[in-house]
Amino acid sequence: MKVTVAMVTSLDGKTTKGNKPGARSWASPEDQAIFQSQIAAHDCLVMGSTTYEEARPFMKPSADKLRIVLTRTPEKFAEDVQPGLMFSSDSPQEIIKQAANDGHQSLLLVGGATTNARFFDAGLVDEILVTVEPLLFGDGMPLVTALQKTIQLQLAECTRLNDQGTLLLRYIIQKT
C-alpha cells in the first residue's frame, strides 16, 4: 500500500502557529485546495487524536473513505465511531495491514508530528507532500517528533503555488 504524508508548514518548519492547533487560519487557499485533492485521491486517511480534535468540525465521514484516528485511548471516542471513522491504538504496521485487508490501496497520513514519526520510524512512508508557506512562527509543532533514524529524501517535484511564494515540495522516501 502506498503511504503519502501531506502537511503544510511555515518556512521555519512549524505545522501549528504556537500552541494553536490546525493550519486553517494561516495556510493559503492553494494549499487547502491541494490538501482537499489529496483527500479525494486516497481511500484511507490516518491522523492522530489531536489532529482529529482540530478537524472534527470540518470532517464529513462516509463509508467509502476510511478515516483512522490513532489514539492511546480509543474508548474515549466511542460515541464518535461511525461508518468510515474508526479509532485505534494499533501500530502503524497493523493499521496498514488492516486497511489493505479491507481493500484500501492508498493511505494519506495527515499528522500530527507523533503520528508522522511513528510511520516514518516504521519505514512505511513512500512520499511526502509538504506545502511551505512563506511565514515564520518561531514556535509551534514540528512536522515530526524525534525520529529513531535519519530519513533520506529525494526531491521529485517543486511547484510555486502563488505570487506570495508558497511552495509545494514532493519528496520520495529513499528506502534503505
Protein Blocks (a to p, Z undefined) as FASTA:
>chain_A
ZZdddddddfkopabehjbgcjklmpcfklmmmmmmmmmmpcbdcddfklmmmmmmmpcc
dfklccddddfblmlmmmmgcghiacdfbdfklmmmmmmmnopabdcdebdfklmmmmmm
nopafbdcdddddbdehiacdfbdcdfbdcddddfbdcdfbfnopacdddddddZZ
